[in-house]
Amino acid sequence: MDESILREIANEIKGLNNHAVKLIKEGRLADAETYYQKSLELTRVLTYYDGMAKSYFNLANLEVLKDDLFKAITYGALCREMHEKAKTDTENCDKLLGKLSKAAMKKGMELEKKGMLKEAVEYYQAGIPFAEEKFRQAMQKEIELIERVTNAKNNE
């Protein structure tokens, strides 16, 4: 592809992302998501993995703002996958996934205290794949305890 066309496409992607940031600052998260999705689609059409990774990273952070940890973790995992395909550095993505994993564990503990055991397990399960070993073990142990309690109640 012609270098001038690639530059134009790169500028278009940058413009979409910059506009999304502006919309976020205005509190227009749904509109920002539209722009990030357009950016993702452009990078996908070009099979530009590093650009796709950046788009997924942006979408993951947007989902954090929207308080949707499940989507944030999904986008974070896709970010990591695209970085691996691009053979680019995954450090920022890994840091994000680590933070999201801890947030999922914290949310799971809050739900567990409220007696919302099924929901707690869902958060623990979402966080486990990206957790540090000690947190992974703690969440797995919580899931086992919840399953024992739930099974005991079901057998009564």
Backbone as CSV, one residue per row, in Angstrom:
resi,resn,N_x,N_y,N_z,CA_x,CA_y,CA_z,C_x,C_y,C_z
1,MET,0.851,-1.181,0.000,0.000,0.000,0.000,0.894,1.241,0.000
2,ASP,0.452,2.247,-0.693,1.184,3.506,-0.808,1.394,4.127,0.579
3,GLU,2.601,4.631,0.793,2.943,5.198,2.107,2.063,6.389,2.470
4,SER,1.687,7.201,1.506,0.836,8.365,1.794,-0.558,7.916,2.231
5,ILE,-1.038,6.816,1.685,-2.342,6.274,2.084,-2.263,5.751,3.521
6,LEU,-1.156,5.066,3.826,-0.980,4.567,5.202,-0.924,5.716,6.197
7,ARG,-0.235,6.786,5.834,-0.167,7.965,6.721,-1.549,8.553,6.935
8,GLU,-2.326,8.618,5.864,-3.681,9.162,5.959,-4.555,8.290,6.871
9,ILE,-4.442,6.985,6.723,-5.205,6.065,7.563,-4.760,6.197,9.024
10,ALA,-3.447,6.296,9.244,-2.929,6.466,10.606,-3.462,7.751,11.227
11,ASN,-3.515,8.814,10.438,-4.061,10.086,10.939,-5.548,9.967,11.243
12,GLU,-6.264,9.205,10.423,-7.694,8.976,10.664,-7.901,8.234,11.987
13,ILE,-7.110,7.190,12.222,-7.202,6.414,13.467,-6.886,7.307,14.662
14,LYS,-5.828,8.083,14.525,-5.433,9.001,15.610,-6.552,10.012,15.878
15,GLY,-7.146,10.524,14.820,-8.242,11.492,14.975,-9.445,10.883,15.676
16,LEU,-9.787,9.644,15.308,-10.905,8.963,15.966,-10.637,8.789,17.461
17,ASN,-9.420,8.360,17.790,-9.061,8.156,19.198,-9.041,9.472,19.967
18,ASN,-8.494,10.513,19.358,-8.458,11.823,20.024,-9.866,12.358,20.264
19,HIS,-10.750,12.148,19.291,-12.129,12.605,19.468,-12.823,11.806,20.577
20,ALA,-12.524,10.529,20.659,-13.096,9.705,21.729,-12.663,10.229,23.094
21,VAL,-11.397,10.599,23.226,-10.903,11.149,24.496,-11.660,12.430,24.844
22,LYS,-11.872,13.280,23.851,-12.628,14.524,24.064,-14.038,14.206,24.569
23,LEU,-14.673,13.216,23.949,-16.027,12.829,24.354,-16.047,12.272,25.777
24,ILE,-15.018,11.530,26.141,-14.932,10.997,27.506,-14.868,12.144,28.503
25,LYS,-14.057,13.142,28.199,-13.928,14.309,29.093,-15.252,15.034,29.249
26,GLU,-16.097,14.948,28.215,-17.424,15.570,28.266,-18.455,14.650,28.923
27,GLY,-18.020,13.448,29.290,-18.935,12.498,29.919,-19.799,11.739,28.933
28,ARG,-19.475,11.795,27.664,-20.260,11.134,26.613,-19.627,9.783,26.271
29,LEU,-19.746,8.854,27.206,-19.061,7.568,27.093,-19.577,6.714,25.937
30,ALA,-20.880,6.708,25.711,-21.437,5.906,24.614,-20.921,6.411,23.270
31,ASP,-20.849,7.722,23.115,-20.329,8.292,21.873,-18.841,7.979,21.715
32,ALA,-18.112,8.044,22.810,-16.681,7.722,22.765,-16.490,6.273,22.325
33,GLU,-17.333,5.390,22.822,-17.230,3.980,22.430,-17.409,3.825,20.920
34,THR,-18.324,4.569,20.345,-18.542,4.519,18.892,-17.260,4.865,18.142
35,TYR,-16.566,5.887,18.605,-15.323,6.290,17.943,-14.211,5.259,18.141
36,TYR,-14.125,4.693,19.323,-13.126,3.642,19.542,-13.440,2.408,18.682
37,GLN,-14.713,2.097,18.525,-15.099,0.960,17.690,-14.755,1.223,16.217
38,LYS,-14.942,2.465,15.766,-14.567,2.819,14.389,-13.063,2.670,14.197
39,SER,-12.311,3.112,15.181,-10.851,2.972,15.134,-10.463,1.494,15.078
40,LEU,-11.109,0.690,15.897,-10.849,-0.743,15.912,-11.158,-1.361,14.551
41,GLU,-12.271,-0.978,13.962,-12.661,-1.531,12.669,-11.634,-1.191,11.584
42,LEU,-11.148,0.032,11.582,-10.111,0.408,10.608,-8.857,-0.439,10.779
43,THR,-8.430,-0.615,12.015,-7.218,-1.407,12.256,-7.456,-2.875,11.916
44,ARG,-8.668,-3.344,12.141,-9.013,-4.737,11.829,-8.971,-4.975,10.311
45,VAL,-9.537,-4.057,9.548,-9.546,-4.168,8.090,-8.116,-4.241,7.553
46,LEU,-7.223,-3.510,8.186,-5.821,-3.476,7.751,-4.994,-4.618,8.344
47,THR,-5.598,-5.400,9.219,-4.887,-6.439,9.968,-3.664,-5.823,10.659
48,TYR,-3.894,-4.672,11.242,-2.862,-3.907,11.956,-2.983,-4.249,13.444
49,TYR,-2.284,-5.325,13.850,-2.450,-5.869,15.196,-2.084,-4.895,16.305
50,ASP,-1.016,-4.137,16.114,-0.628,-3.184,17.156,-1.711,-2.115,17.324
51,GLY,-2.284,-1.664,16.219,-3.385,-0.702,16.290,-4.616,-1.303,16.936
52,MET,-4.873,-2.581,16.625,-6.001,-3.263,17.260,-5.768,-3.366,18.763
53,ALA,-4.536,-3.661,19.163,-4.207,-3.751,20.588,-4.490,-2.422,21.284
54,LYS,-4.092,-1.326,20.650,-4.339,-0.002,21.242,-5.829,0.292,21.336
55,SER,-6.568,-0.101,20.312,-8.020,0.108,20.346,-8.662,-0.693,21.479
56,TYR,-8.258,-1.951,21.615,-8.801,-2.772,22.702,-8.407,-2.212,24.065
57,PHE,-7.185,-1.696,24.179,-6.739,-1.084,25.429,-7.637,0.108,25.770
58,ASN,-7.912,0.952,24.773,-8.789,2.109,24.980,-10.192,1.673,25.383
59,LEU,-10.704,0.640,24.709,-12.039,0.143,25.036,-12.090,-0.454,26.445
60,ALA,-11.018,-1.129,26.840,-10.969,-1.693,28.199,-11.045,-0.576,29.238
61,ASN,-10.277,0.476,29.029,-10.293,1.602,29.969,-11.645,2.305,29.965
62,LEU,-12.270,2.385,28.814,-13.606,2.981,28.742,-14.606,2.158,29.548
63,GLU,-14.511,0.837,29.464,-15.415,-0.025,30.228,-15.188,0.110,31.732
64,VAL,-13.969,0.405,32.130,-13.700,0.683,33.555,-14.512,1.909,33.969
65,LEU,-14.476,2.940,33.140,-15.244,4.156,33.444,-16.742,3.872,33.510
66,LYS,-17.190,2.913,32.705,-18.606,2.538,32.686,-18.932,1.508,33.766
67,ASP,-17.927,1.120,34.549,-18.077,0.167,35.652,-18.515,-1.217,35.175
68,ASP,-17.969,-1.633,34.027,-18.255,-2.973,33.519,-16.941,-3.760,33.477
69,LEU,-16.640,-4.398,34.603,-15.377,-5.141,34.701,-15.308,-6.313,33.742
70,PHE,-16.429,-6.953,33.483,-16.411,-8.108,32.580,-15.969,-7.697,31.175
71,LYS,-16.569,-6.638,30.656,-16.174,-6.162,29.327,-14.740,-5.638,29.345
72,ALA,-14.376,-4.947,30.418,-13.009,-4.409,30.516,-11.986,-5.540,30.462
73,ILE,-12.250,-6.609,31.183,-11.330,-7.749,31.186,-11.296,-8.408,29.806
74,THR,-12.443,-8.523,29.182,-12.491,-9.115,27.832,-11.658,-8.292,26.861
75,TYR,-11.848,-6.987,26.871,-11.069,-6.118,25.986,-9.582,-6.146,26.354
76,GLY,-9.292,-6.209,27.642,-7.891,-6.299,28.068,-7.226,-7.563,27.550
77,ALA,-7.955,-8.664,27.594,-7.414,-9.929,27.087,-7.207,-9.858,25.573
78,LEU,-8.120,-9.223,24.864,-7.966,-9.057,23.417,-6.783,-8.143,23.098
79,CYS,-6.582,-7.134,23.928,-5.417,-6.248,23.786,-4.134,-7.074,23.854
80,ARG,-4.066,-7.909,24.851,-2.870,-8.747,25.032,-2.671,-9.680,23.838
81,GLU,-3.750,-10.273,23.388,-3.688,-11.192,22.243,-3.162,-10.480,20.987
82,MET,-3.632,-9.255,20.751,-3.192,-8.510,19.564,-1.721,-8.091,19.691
83,HIS,-1.307,-7.720,20.909,0.115,-7.401,21.117,0.975,-8.622,20.819
84,GLU,0.517,-9.785,21.224,1.273,-11.010,20.957,1.356,-11.281,19.460
85,LYS,0.257,-11.069,18.737,0.278,-11.254,17.289,1.209,-10.248,16.618
86,ALA,1.226,-9.021,17.146,2.078,-7.970,16.583,3.525,-8.110,17.041
87,LYS,3.736,-8.985,18.022,5.057,-9.143,18.647,5.548,-7.808,19.225
88,THR,4.618,-7.122,19.911,4.926,-5.855,20.570,4.783,-6.018,22.081
89,ASP,5.262,-5.048,22.793,5.317,-5.078,24.254,3.912,-5.149,24.859
90,THR,3.725,-6.067,25.795,2.426,-6.250,26.459,2.388,-5.629,27.859
91,GLU,3.430,-4.906,28.250,3.549,-4.431,29.633,2.342,-3.620,30.100
92,ASN,1.929,-2.607,29.333,0.788,-1.784,29.759,-0.489,-2.608,29.847
93,CYS,-0.657,-3.486,28.898,-1.828,-4.359,28.879,-1.813,-5.287,30.102
94,ASP,-0.642,-5.849,30.390,-0.515,-6.741,31.546,-0.799,-6.000,32.851
95,LYS,-0.326,-4.764,32.957,-0.600,-3.958,34.159,-2.096,-3.710,34.299
96,LEU,-2.739,-3.370,33.182,-4.179,-3.135,33.203,-4.918,-4.396,33.634
97,LEU,-4.559,-5.530,33.043,-5.216,-6.785,33.400,-4.991,-7.144,34.866
98,GLY,-3.808,-6.854,35.394,-3.542,-7.091,36.813,-4.453,-6.254,37.704
99,LYS,-4.614,-4.980,37.337,-5.503,-4.094,38.104,-6.962,-4.538,37.994
100,LEU,-7.353,-4.930,36.789,-8.729,-5.400,36.594,-8.994,-6.679,37.376
101,SER,-8.002,-7.547,37.434,-8.128,-8.784,38.186,-8.332,-8.493,39.676
102,LYS,-7.551,-7.564,40.202,-7.709,-7.179,41.619,-9.076,-6.548,41.863
103,ALA,-9.527,-5.728,40.907,-10.846,-5.102,41.048,-11.943,-6.159,41.025
104,ALA,-11.778,-7.182,40.189,-12.767,-8.270,40.135,-12.778,-9.039,41.448
105,MET,-11.600,-9.259,42.019,-11.523,-9.960,43.299,-12.214,-9.135,44.395
106,LYS,-11.953,-7.841,44.401,-12.565,-6.958,45.397,-14.086,-6.952,45.257
107,LYS,-14.555,-6.852,44.012,-16.000,-6.862,43.770,-16.602,-8.207,44.191
108,GLY,-15.892,-9.293,43.911,-16.351,-10.615,44.332,-16.495,-10.702,45.844
109,MET,-15.532,-10.154,46.564,-15.587,-10.181,48.035,-16.767,-9.361,48.543
110,GLU,-17.010,-8.195,47.916,-18.151,-7.362,48.319,-19.473,-8.111,48.109
111,LEU,-19.587,-8.755,46.962,-20.815,-9.499,46.658,-20.985,-10.694,47.585
112,GLU,-19.871,-11.337,47.905,-19.918,-12.484,48.816,-20.427,-12.055,50.186
113,LYS,-19.965,-10.910,50.670,-20.426,-10.391,51.966,-21.916,-10.098,51.964
114,LYS,-22.444,-9.723,50.801,-23.876,-9.432,50.677,-24.705,-10.691,50.449
115,GLY,-24.021,-11.842,50.380,-24.733,-13.093,50.159,-25.039,-13.372,48.694
116,MET,-24.466,-12.598,47.802,-24.690,-12.772,46.363,-23.590,-13.690,45.820
117,LEU,-23.700,-14.959,46.192,-22.627,-15.917,45.952,-22.398,-16.232,44.479
118,LYS,-23.463,-16.413,43.721,-23.325,-16.723,42.294,-22.577,-15.587,41.585
119,GLU,-22.966,-14.361,41.880,-22.340,-13.195,41.267,-20.882,-13.070,41.699
120,ALA,-20.615,-13.372,42.964,-19.244,-13.316,43.470,-18.348,-14.279,42.701
121,VAL,-18.854,-15.485,42.482,-18.088,-16.495,41.735,-17.790,-16.001,40.323
122,GLU,-18.748,-15.352,39.692,-18.542,-14.835,38.335,-17.392,-13.829,38.295
123,TYR,-17.323,-12.964,39.296,-16.225,-11.991,39.348,-14.894,-12.673,39.630
124,TYR,-14.896,-13.621,40.537,-13.654,-14.356,40.815,-13.160,-15.069,39.552
125,GLN,-14.076,-15.717,38.853,-13.694,-16.444,37.649,-13.149,-15.510,36.571
126,ALA,-13.708,-14.324,36.485,-13.226,-13.352,35.495,-11.812,-12.869,35.829
127,GLY,-11.519,-12.754,37.114,-10.227,-12.238,37.536,-9.101,-13.256,37.569
128,ILE,-9.425,-14.508,37.757,-8.410,-15.555,37.941,-7.363,-15.624,36.827
129,PRO,-7.744,-15.610,35.556,-6.724,-15.814,34.507,-5.603,-14.770,34.492
130,PHE,-5.834,-13.606,35.065,-4.858,-12.522,34.973,-4.291,-12.110,36.326
131,ALA,-4.613,-12.878,37.345,-4.200,-12.551,38.706,-2.794,-13.059,39.003
132,GLU,-2.137,-12.350,39.906,-0.887,-12.854,40.453,-1.208,-14.154,41.186
133,GLU,-0.214,-15.003,41.340,-0.428,-16.340,41.894,-1.148,-16.313,43.243
134,LYS,-0.728,-15.451,44.162,-1.354,-15.446,45.491,-2.825,-15.040,45.420
135,PHE,-3.156,-14.100,44.522,-4.555,-13.687,44.373,-5.352,-14.756,43.637
136,ARG,-4.717,-15.421,42.669,-5.372,-16.507,41.946,-5.765,-17.609,42.928
137,GLN,-4.827,-17.972,43.793,-5.106,-19.020,44.777,-6.221,-18.601,45.727
138,ALA,-6.202,-17.340,46.144,-7.241,-16.857,47.064,-8.620,-16.912,46.410
139,MET,-8.708,-16.498,45.159,-10.003,-16.527,44.476,-10.469,-17.960,44.230
140,GLN,-9.559,-18.833,43.885,-9.926,-20.238,43.693,-10.436,-20.846,44.996
141,LYS,-9.785,-20.493,46.095,-10.213,-20.990,47.407,-11.609,-20.466,47.754
142,GLU,-11.870,-19.198,47.454,-13.197,-18.624,47.714,-14.266,-19.340,46.890
143,ILE,-13.960,-19.622,45.634,-14.910,-20.332,44.780,-15.211,-21.709,45.358
144,GLU,-14.178,-22.408,45.808,-14.369,-23.738,46.412,-15.247,-23.647,47.650
145,LEU,-14.998,-22.638,48.498,-15.809,-22.471,49.710,-17.262,-22.170,49.365
146,ILE,-17.464,-21.299,48.400,-18.826,-20.957,47.982,-19.537,-22.190,47.431
147,GLU,-18.831,-22.978,46.635,-19.436,-24.193,46.078,-19.810,-25.171,47.176
148,ARG,-18.951,-25.291,48.216,-19.279,-26.186,49.335,-20.515,-25.711,50.075
149,VAL,-20.575,-24.413,50.347,-21.737,-23.841,51.046,-22.992,-24.026,50.216
150,THR,-22.895,-23.735,48.940,-24.049,-23.866,48.045,-24.512,-25.317,47.950
151,ASN,-23.573,-26.234,47.812,-23.919,-27.665,47.741,-24.540,-28.145,49.041
152,ALA,-24.033,-27.668,50.165,-24.585,-28.064,51.463,-26.028,-27.574,51.601
153,LYS,-26.292,-26.334,51.145,-27.656,-25.795,51.205,-28.589,-26.580,50.297
154,ASN,-28.086,-26.964,49.137,-28.904,-27.710,48.172,-29.220,-29.113,48.666
155,ASN,-28.356,-29.675,49.512,-28.551,-31.045,50.029,-29.402,-31.091,51.282
156,GLU,-29.776,-29.955,51.797,-30.597,-29.925,53.017,-32.021,-30.322,52.752
